[in-house]
């Protein structure tokens, strides 16, 4: 027997334990129902492996064992009283000499009743399932052959009714009717009675009497399930209310955090804009400085080119003056020699005229006059000398000619030869600086009306090369452009650096 609990909403702190361990309300002396299918909250019926429901007492509960012992003693007492009344009526009917068969039936009645009433109490501690249902069905069937078992059968029918399963109710009624009909038929046979109306009346009374605890159990079980469902709904509503309150607080916090984040984002955006403006100004200043440096390098290269071409023009003018003086003072020259000397003067004048035009384009500065005598004017042998100097410095350099020879190179303008020498020197310097120890290949070739210088070296790729401003390459490009050619450089997919410059023939 379990005590009733008041119906009412639980607090959020008590919601979880209240749902798992709620004892259902019932009348004093009634067993609490196991977890079952309710009309408001569908659930599965407990199976054989279903753990004890909320109304199932624990085997370790002293209170549960006390209630079980009280039920057993009550059923023993009531059953014994009913048995004695029936036995006295039997003895009175046969003047204390009933048939042996009826006495044997009475003995079976007493034996079955003692066993059943002894077991009815502890069975309340058995968890709901097939074993419990089978035990209570057997106790119900025992009431059909033992009047001593009637109180225990009433409790068993009540517990079956608490399950609120129509199949169990019908099985209990049919089992009771079959057993009772068989036992009454045997009793009437031993008494020598053949009136079936008495048998039908007795069966009707027993079925009606069995339906009473069944219906009471179903009503009490429905009430308990309704109370349990309402309590669970109240607990769920309280949990939902608490959850909604927490969500509201969380949403408010998120709103405040979002406002703070938006304010921080605005500040970050303004800082980023200021940083962007500063970076733009720095980039503009850097670009202007780079452009100014590139312009300075180009101007220096133009000045150097003008200086070199100035030396070349001076050379041609000196040659013209020397041959013209010879023709003026030598009267013993034969006509062939005069013609050869005149051709030399003409060729020198043409070269000087062409190179003078290039000098006028190059805009030479006055400060370069002090350096005129610092280095001699480059000639065709200067190309090989540049290679030899690089080799003496530890570089592996090779110079090859393709489609031309030294005689043809000497026919080029001095400005072109000087430019080739300067470009080759710059290429070798870059290779020594950025790829020390790597082999350098220089190819001087004639391509139609152009002379091409290609310099290629492998890259070391060790990440230790010094930083470069690229001004030397800019100077190479500017020098070639001023002479009517061009230049390019690139890192090839084979891991080499290639620079190519071309000048008009």
C-alpha positions in Angstrom: 0.0 0.0 0.0 1.3 3.4 -0.9 0.3 6.8 0.5 -1.3 9.4 -1.8 0.6 12.6 -2.9 -1.2 15.9 -3.4 -1.7 17.1 -6.9 0.0 20.4 -7.8 2.7 21.9 -10.0 6.2 21.2 -8.9 9.0 23.8 -8.8 11.6 23.7 -11.6 14.1 22.2 -9.1 11.6 19.4 -8.2 10.4 18.8 -11.8 12.8 16.1 -12.8 12.6 14.0 -9.6 8.9 14.5 -9.3 8.3 13.0 -12.7 10.5 10.0 -12.1 9.3 9.1 -8.6 5.8 10.4 -8.2 3.5 8.2 -6.2 -0.1 8.2 -7.4 -3.1 9.0 -5.3 -5.5 6.3 -4.2 -7.7 5.1 -1.4 -6.1 3.7 1.7 -5.4 0.0 1.4 -5.2 0.1 -2.4 -2.1 -0.7 -4.4 -0.6 2.2 -6.4 -0.8 1.6 -10.2 2.2 0.9 -12.4 3.1 3.2 -15.3 0.4 2.6 -17.9 -1.2 4.1 -21.0 -3.2 7.2 -20.1 -5.8 9.0 -22.2 -3.9 12.2 -22.2 -0.2 11.1 -22.5 0.2 8.0 -24.6 3.0 5.7 -23.5 4.0 2.1 -24.1 2.8 -0.7 -21.9 5.5 -2.0 -19.6 6.9 -5.3 -20.9 8.8 -8.0 -19.2 12.0 -6.0 -19.1 10.2 -2.7 -18.0 11.8 -1.3 -14.9 9.5 -0.7 -11.9 7.0 2.1 -12.5 6.3 5.0 -10.2 3.8 2.9 -8.1 5.9 -0.2 -7.7 7.5 -0.4 -4.2 11.1 -1.4 -3.9 12.0 -4.9 -2.6 14.3 -3.1 0.0 11.4 -0.9 1.3 10.4 -1.8 4.9 7.2 0.0 4.4 6.4 -2.0 1.3 7.0 -5.3 3.1 4.9 -4.1 6.0 2.0 -3.4 3.7 2.5 -6.8 1.9 2.4 -8.6 5.3 -0.7 -6.7 6.3 -2.4 -7.7 3.0 -1.4 -11.4 3.5 -2.7 -11.5 7.1 -5.9 -9.7 6.2 -6.6 -12.2 3.3 -5.7 -15.1 5.5 -8.1 -14.0 8.1 -11.0 -13.2 5.8 -10.4 -16.3 3.7 -10.3 -18.5 6.8 -13.5 -17.0 8.0 -15.3 -17.6 4.7 -13.9 -21.1 4.5 -15.1 -21.9 8.0 -18.6 -20.6 7.2 -18.7 -22.8 4.0 -17.4 -25.8 5.8 -19.9 -25.4 8.7 -22.7 -25.2 6.2 -21.4 -28.4 4.5 -21.3 -30.2 7.8 -24.7 -29.0 8.8 -26.1 -30.1 5.4 -24.9 -33.6 5.8 -25.2 -34.0 9.6 -21.4 -33.9 10.1 -21.0 -36.8 7.7 -20.4 -35.3 4.3 -19.1 -37.4 1.4 -15.4 -38.0 1.2 -15.2 -36.2 -2.2 -16.6 -33.0 -0.7 -14.2 -33.2 2.2 -11.3 -33.7 -0.3 -12.5 -30.6 -2.2 -12.6 -28.7 1.1 -9.0 -29.8 1.9 -7.9 -28.6 -1.6 -9.8 -25.4 -0.9 -7.9 -24.8 2.3 -4.5 -25.7 0.8 -4.9 -23.5 -2.2 -6.3 -20.7 -0.2 -3.4 -20.7 2.3 -0.9 -20.7 -0.6 -2.6 -17.9 -2.6 -3.3 -15.6 0.4 0.3 -16.1 1.5 1.6 -15.0 -1.9 -0.8 -12.1 -2.6 1.1 -9.7 -0.3 4.6 -10.1 -1.7 3.3 -10.0 -5.3 2.7 -6.3 -4.9 6.5 -5.8 -4.8 6.8 -7.5 -8.2 7.4 -5.1 -11.1 4.7 -4.9 -13.8 5.1 -7.4 -16.6 4.2 -10.8 -17.8 5.2 -12.6 -14.7 3.1 -10.3 -12.5 0.1 -10.6 -14.8 0.4 -14.4 -14.9 0.6 -14.7 -11.1 -2.5 -12.5 -10.6 -4.4 -14.5 -13.3 -3.6 -17.7 -11.4 -4.8 -16.2 -8.1 -8.0 -15.1 -9.9 -8.4 -18.7 -11.2 -7.8 -20.1 -7.7 -10.9 -18.2 -6.5 -13.0 -20.5 -8.8 -12.0 -23.6 -6.7 -11.2 -22.1 -3.3 -13.5 -19.8 -1.2 -10.4 -19.2 1.0 -8.8 -17.4 -2.0 -11.7 -15.0 -2.6 -10.2 -12.0 -0.7 -6.8 -12.6 -2.4 -8.6 -12.9 -5.8 -10.3 -9.6 -5.2 -7.0 -7.9 -4.6 -5.6 -9.6 -7.7 -8.5 -8.5 -9.9 -8.0 -5.0 -8.5 -4.4 -5.0 -9.5 -5.3 -6.3 -13.0 -7.8 -3.5 -13.3 -5.1 -1.0 -12.5 -3.3 -2.1 -15.6 -6.3 -1.0 -17.7 -5.7 -3.6 -20.3 -8.9 -5.1 -21.8 -7.2 -8.3 -22.8 -6.1 -9.0 -19.2 -9.6 -8.1 -17.9 -11.3 -10.5 -20.3 -8.7 -13.2 -19.7 -9.3 -12.9 -15.9 -13.1 -13.1 -16.2 -13.0 -16.1 -18.6 -10.4 -18.0 -16.6 -12.4 -17.5 -13.4 -15.6 -18.6 -15.1 -14.1 -21.7 -16.6 -12.4 -22.9 -13.4 -15.5 -22.0 -11.3 -17.8 -23.8 -13.7 -15.7 -26.9 -13.6 -15.3 -26.9 -9.8 -19.1 -26.2 -9.2 -19.9 -29.0 -11.7 -17.8 -31.4 -9.7 -19.3 -30.2 -6.4 -22.9 -30.7 -7.8 -22.0 -34.1 -9.1 -20.7 -35.1 -5.7 -23.9 -33.7 -4.0 -26.1 -35.5 -6.5 -27.7 -32.3 -7.8 -28.5 -31.8 -11.5 -30.1 -28.3 -11.5 -28.1 -26.2 -14.0 -29.9 -23.1 -12.9 -28.1 -23.2 -9.7 -24.8 -23.6 -11.6 -25.7 -20.6 -13.8 -26.7 -18.5 -10.9 -23.5 -19.2 -9.0 -21.4 -18.4 -12.1 -23.3 -15.2 -12.6 -22.7 -14.1 -9.0 -19.0 -14.9 -9.3 -18.6 -13.0 -12.6 -20.4 -10.0 -11.2 -18.4 -10.1 -8.1 -15.2 -10.3 -10.2 -16.2 -7.3 -12.3 -16.5 -5.1 -9.2 -12.8 -5.1 -8.3 -11.8 -5.0 -12.0 -13.9 -1.9 -12.6 -12.7 -0.3 -9.3 -9.1 -0.9 -10.4 -9.7 0.6 -13.8 -11.3 3.7 -12.3 -8.5 4.2 -9.8 -5.8 3.5 -12.5 -7.4 6.1 -14.8 -7.5 8.6 -12.0 -3.9 7.9 -11.1 -2.8 8.2 -14.7 -4.8 11.4 -15.1 -3.1 12.9 -12.0 0.3 11.8 -13.2 -0.3 13.3 -16.6 -1.5 16.6 -15.2 1.5 16.7 -12.9 3.8 16.0 -15.8 2.1 18.7 -17.8 2.4 21.1 -15.0 6.1 20.3 -14.5 6.6 20.6 -18.3 4.8 24.0 -18.3 7.0 25.2 -15.4 10.1 24.0 -17.2 9.0 25.7 -20.4 8.3 28.9 -18.5 11.7 28.8 -16.8 13.3 28.0 -20.2 11.5 30.9 -21.8 12.7 33.2 -19.1 16.3 32.0 -19.6 15.9 32.4 -23.3 14.6 35.9 -22.8 17.5 36.8 -20.5 19.9 35.2 -23.1 18.3 37.2 -25.9 18.6 40.4 -23.9 22.3 39.6 -23.3 22.8 38.8 -27.0 21.1 42.1 -27.9 23.5 44.0 -25.6 26.4 42.0 -26.9 25.3 42.7 -30.5 25.1 46.4 -29.8 28.6 46.4 -28.2 29.9 44.3 -31.2 28.3 46.8 -33.6 29.9 49.7 -31.8 33.2 47.9 -31.8 32.8 47.1 -35.5 32.1 50.8 -36.2 35.2 51.8 -34.3 37.2 49.1 -36.1 35.8 50.3 -39.4 36.9 53.8 -38.7 40.3 52.6 -37.6 40.6 50.5 -40.7 39.6 53.5 -42.9 42.2 55.6 -41.2 44.8 52.9 -41.5 43.8 52.5 -45.2 44.3 56.2 -45.8 47.6 56.1 -44.0 48.6 53.0 -46.0 47.5 54.7 -49.2 49.5 57.8 -48.4 52.6 55.6 -47.6 52.0 53.6 -50.8 51.7 56.8 -52.9 54.9 58.1 -51.3 56.7 54.8 -51.9 55.5 54.8 -55.5 56.6 58.3 -56.0 60.0 57.5 -54.5 60.3 54.4 -56.7 59.3 56.4 -59.8 61.8 59.1 -58.9 64.5 56.5 -58.3 63.7 54.8 -61.6 63.8 58.1 -63.4 67.1 58.9 -61.8 68.5 55.5 -62.9 67.2 56.1 -66.4 68.7 59.6 -66.5 72.0 58.2 -65.3 71.9 55.5 -68.0 71.1 58.1 -70.6 73.9 60.2 -69.4 76.3 57.2 -69.5 75.1 56.4 -72.9 75.6 59.9 -74.1 79.1 59.9 -72.6 80.0 56.7 -74.3 78.6 57.9 -77.7 80.3 61.2 -77.2 83.6 59.2 -77.0 82.6 57.3 -80.1 81.8 60.4 -82.1 85.1 62.0 -81.0 86.9 58.9 -82.2 85.3 59.1 -85.7 86.0 62.9 -85.9 89.6 62.3 -85.0 89.9 59.6 -87.7 88.3 62.1 -90.3 90.8 64.8 -89.3 93.8 62.5 -89.4 92.9 61.2 -92.9 91.9 64.6 -94.2 95.2 66.1 -93.0 97.1 63.3 -94.7 95.4 64.1 -98.0 96.1 67.8 -97.5 99.8 67.5 -96.9 100.7 64.3 -98.8 101.3 65.1 -102.5 102.9 61.8 -103.3 99.7 59.8 -102.9 98.5 57.9 -105.9 94.9 58.0 -107.0 94.0 54.6 -105.6 95.3 55.6 -102.1 93.4 58.8 -102.3 90.2 57.1 -103.2 90.7 54.6 -100.3 91.4 57.5 -97.9 88.4 59.3 -99.1 86.2 56.3 -98.5 87.6 56.0 -95.0 86.8 59.6 -94.4 83.3 59.1 -95.8 82.6 56.1 -93.7 83.9 57.8 -90.6 81.7 60.8 -91.3 78.6 58.6 -91.7 79.3 56.8 -88.5 79.9 60.0 -86.7 76.7 61.5 -88.1 74.6 58.6 -87.0 76.1 58.4 -83.6 75.8 62.2 -83.2 72.0 61.9 -83.6 72.0 59.3 -80.9 74.0 61.6 -78.7 71.5 64.4 -79.2 68.7 62.1 -78.0 70.6 61.0 -74.9 70.9 64.5 -73.2 74.3 64.3 -71.7 75.1 66.2 -68.4 78.1 68.5 -67.8 79.2 66.6 -64.7 80.1 63.6 -66.7 83.1 65.3 -68.4 85.2 64.7 -65.3 84.7 60.9 -65.8 85.5 60.8 -69.5 89.0 59.6 -68.9 88.1 57.2 -66.1 87.6 54.2 -68.3 88.4 53.6 -72.0 85.6 53.3 -74.6 84.3 49.8 -74.9 85.2 47.9 -78.1 84.5 44.4 -79.4 87.4 42.9 -77.4 85.8 44.5 -74.3 83.0 41.8 -74.5 85.6 39.0 -74.0 87.4 41.0 -71.4 84.2 41.3 -69.3 83.8 37.5 -69.5 87.5 37.0 -68.5 87.0 39.4 -65.5 84.0 37.4 -64.4 85.9 34.1 -64.7 88.8 35.5 -62.7 86.2 36.4 -60.0 85.1 32.8 -59.7 82.1 32.7 -62.0 81.6 30.0 -64.6 80.9 32.1 -67.7 80.8 31.2 -71.4 80.3 33.5 -74.3 79.1 32.2 -77.7 78.5 33.8 -81.1 75.6 32.7 -83.3 75.2 34.0 -86.9 78.0 36.5 -86.7 81.7 36.8 -86.1 84.2 39.4 -84.6 84.7 41.1 -88.0 80.9 41.7 -88.3 80.8 43.0 -84.8 83.5 45.6 -85.6 81.2 46.9 -88.3 78.6 47.8 -85.8 78.3 51.3 -84.5 80.4 52.1 -81.5 77.3 53.0 -79.5 75.8 49.5 -80.1 79.1 47.8 -79.1 79.3 49.9 -76.0 75.7 49.1 -75.1 76.3 45.4 -75.6 79.4 45.6 -73.3 77.5 47.5 -70.6 74.5 45.1 -70.8 76.7 42.0 -70.6 78.5 43.6 -67.6 75.2 44.3 -65.8 74.0 40.7 -66.5 77.2 39.2 -65.1 77.0 41.4 -62.0 73.4 40.3 -61.3 74.3 36.7 -61.7 77.3 37.1 -59.3 75.0 38.9 -56.8 71.9 36.8 -56.9 73.1 33.4 -57.9 76.7 33.0 -56.7 78.5 29.9 -58.0 75.9 29.2 -60.7 77.0 28.8 -64.4 76.3 31.7 -66.7 75.7 31.3 -70.4 75.9 34.4 -72.7 74.8 34.1 -76.4 75.4 36.9 -78.9 73.4 36.3 -82.1 72.2 38.1 -85.1 68.4 37.8 -85.8 67.7 39.5 -89.1 68.3 43.2 -88.7 68.9 42.9 -84.9 71.7 41.8 -82.7 70.5 39.9 -79.6 72.3 39.3 -76.3 70.9 36.5 -74.1 72.3 35.8 -70.7 70.9 32.8 -68.6 71.9 31.5 -65.2 70.4 29.0 -62.8 68.8 30.2 -59.5 70.2 28.9 -56.2 66.8 29.0 -54.5 68.2 29.0 -51.0 66.5 32.2 -50.0 69.7 34.0 -49.1 70.0 36.3 -52.1 70.3 39.9 -51.2 67.5 42.3 -51.8 67.6 44.2 -55.1 66.0 47.4 -56.3 66.0 46.3 -59.9 67.6 49.5 -61.0 70.3 47.7 -63.0 67.7 46.0 -65.1 65.8 49.2 -65.5 69.0 50.8 -66.8 69.5 48.0 -69.2 66.0 48.4 -70.6 66.4 52.2 -70.9 69.8 51.9 -72.7 68.4 49.4 -75.2 65.3 51.5 -75.7 67.3 54.7 -76.4 69.2 52.8 -79.1 66.0 51.6 -80.8 65.8 48.2 -79.2 64.4 46.7 -76.0 65.0 44.3 -73.1 63.2 41.7 -71.0 63.9 39.4 -68.1 62.1 36.5 -66.5 62.3 33.5 -64.2 61.7 30.4 -66.3 59.8 27.3 -65.2 63.1 25.4 -65.3 64.5 27.3 -62.3 66.7 29.8 -64.3 66.8 33.5 -64.8 67.0 34.8 -68.3 67.7 38.3 -69.6 67.5 39.2 -73.2 68.3 42.5 -74.9 68.1 43.4 -78.6 69.5 46.3 -80.6 69.2 47.3 -84.3 72.1 46.0 -86.5 
